[in-house]
Amino acid sequence: MSDHQEQMSISGFGSSSSLLQGRRFYCREWALDKLRHCLDARSVPGQPPGLLVMGGPGAGKTALCTEVVWPTSKAGLAAGLAARCLASHFCQREDQRSTVLWRFVLGLVEQLRASSLLSPGYKEILNSPSVSSALEPLTCQKDPDDTFKSAGTPVRPSSSCPVSDVGGGLSGCSIWGGRRKWEE
């Protein structure tokens, strides 16, 4: 497990794990290459590219997202997408905590704070009195939207940095950063 992935799983509010973590990933290796290609190729001046993976129950969204975040296959390791992952969250019906909005928001912020893909200026913003007070668990429970706006809004990708929201329904979600560090 990389340092980045380990940091993402250590925190109290961080990403929930996937029930598929560590399981063999097979028969969908082509999807990893396609995902990497789409993230690399989608470039519109002035707008960061985006990508949404959708599918019905059993289509493999969670398996794909799990393999991207915690690769086990040769194809997953070769795609190199885990290093570009800023944050991830897997909702599980069996674990009510994984579906609580304020926990998602605080987990997202913790993972963004730990990311080497973001500029040090982002951490400074999080430490400012107005934002750090919004990050208190009780404050976030009362108004998770405000906490997200305070802590998530300062994240501004450069125009050449691919950004994607991957997942579907309650299966999984990952937020991606490109090869370059994000700028304010």
N, C-alpha and C positions, 0 to 999 in steps of 0.2 A: 504494500500500500504506500503510495507516495505521501510526502509530508503534507501536501495540499489536501489530499483526500482524508488523511488522518485528522487534520485540523477540522475538516468539515464534519467529522463524526464524533469528535470529542465533546463539543459544547453541549450544554444542557438544553438549548433551544435549537441546535443545529439540525442539519438534514436528518430526516428519519431514514432508516435503512430500507432497502428493498428486500422483500421476501425472496427474491431471486438472486441476491448478492452471493457470489461465489459459485453459483451453478454454471454448468456448461452452457455455452451459447453456441448454437449451431443452426444451420440452414438459413441464416439471415445475414451472413457476412457481407453480402452485396449491399445491404442497407447501410452499413457503416461507411463503406466507400462512397456511396451515394450521398449520405449526410455530409461527410467531409467535403466532397466535391461541391455540393450546393452551398455550404458555408464559405468556401474559398471563392466560388465563382460569382456569387450574387453581389454585385457592386453597382450602386447607383450613386453618382456624385451628390454629396450633401445628405444622404440618407443611409444609415446603417442597414445592411440587409437583414431580413428576418426569415424564419422558417418555422412552420408548425407541422408537427407530425400528428396525424389523426387516424383513427380507425376504431372499429367496433370492438366489443368485448372479445378478448382472445386473439386479437390481431397481432399482438406482440409489442405494443407500445412500451409497456413496463420492461419487458426483456431488452428491448433496444436501448432504452434510457439507462438501464442498469449496466449493460455492457459498455456504454459510453463512459459512465462515471467510474465504474470499477471493472475495467476490462479483464477478461480471463482468456479469451481466444487470441490466436495469433493475429487475426484480422482486427480485433479490438485494440490490441497493443500497437499494431502498425498504423492504425488510423490516427492515433495520437490525440484523440479528442478530449481525454480526461484532463490534460494539461491546460486546455482552453476553457474548462468548465469553471465558471465563477461560483456557482451555487447549485444545489439540487435539493429537491424535496419529494418524497414519495408518500402519498396518502395511502393509508391502509384502513379499511373498514373495521378490522379487528382491533386497531389501536386508536381510540378516540382522540388521544393527544395529537396524532398526526393530522387531524382534520380541523384543529382549532386555529382560527385566523391569526390571533395575536402571537401564538407560538411560531407559526409560519413566518410572520414578519420579523420577529426577533432572531429566528434562525437564519433567515436570509441576510439580515444585517451582520450577524456574527461571521457568516461565511464570507461576505463581501469585505469585512474588516480584515480577515485573515488572507485574502487573496493578494498574491504578488502581481496580478494583472492590473490592479488599480493603483493610481498615483498615491503617494503619501498624503497629498492634500485631502483625499477622501477621509482618511483616518483623522486628520485634524478637524474636519467638519463634524465627524461623529463625536469628537471630544469637546466640541463647543457646548457651553451651558444649555443653550436652547434645545439642541438635538439630544444631548446626553440625558436630559430630563425626560424627553419623550421616549427614550429607550428603557426607562424603568418599567419592569413588568406590570405593575399596577396601572401605570399611565397608559401603556400599550393595550392592556385589557379593556380599558374604558374607551379608547379611540385608536384602534389599529390603523385606520385610514390616515389619521394625522401623523402617526409614527412613521408609516411608510412614506408619506409625502416628505416628512422632515429628513429621514435618513436615506431614502431611496432616490429622491429627486436629484441630489447633487451628482449622481453617477451619470456622466455624459460620455458616450463612446465617441472616439474619433470617427470621421466619415469613412475610413477604410477598415474599420474594425467590425467583423461580422458579429451580430447579436442575434440570438435566437431564443425562442421560448418553445421548448420541446415537451410534449406530453399530451395527455388527453384525459378529460374527466377527472376521476379520482386516482388515476394510475400513477402518474409521475410528472415532474416538471423540472427542467434544468434551464439555467440561464447561462449563456455562453459569452465568452470574450474571445477576441481574436489573438493573433500572434503579438500584436503591439500592446503596450500598456495603455490603459484607458487614460484619457485626458479630462481635465475638468472643463 
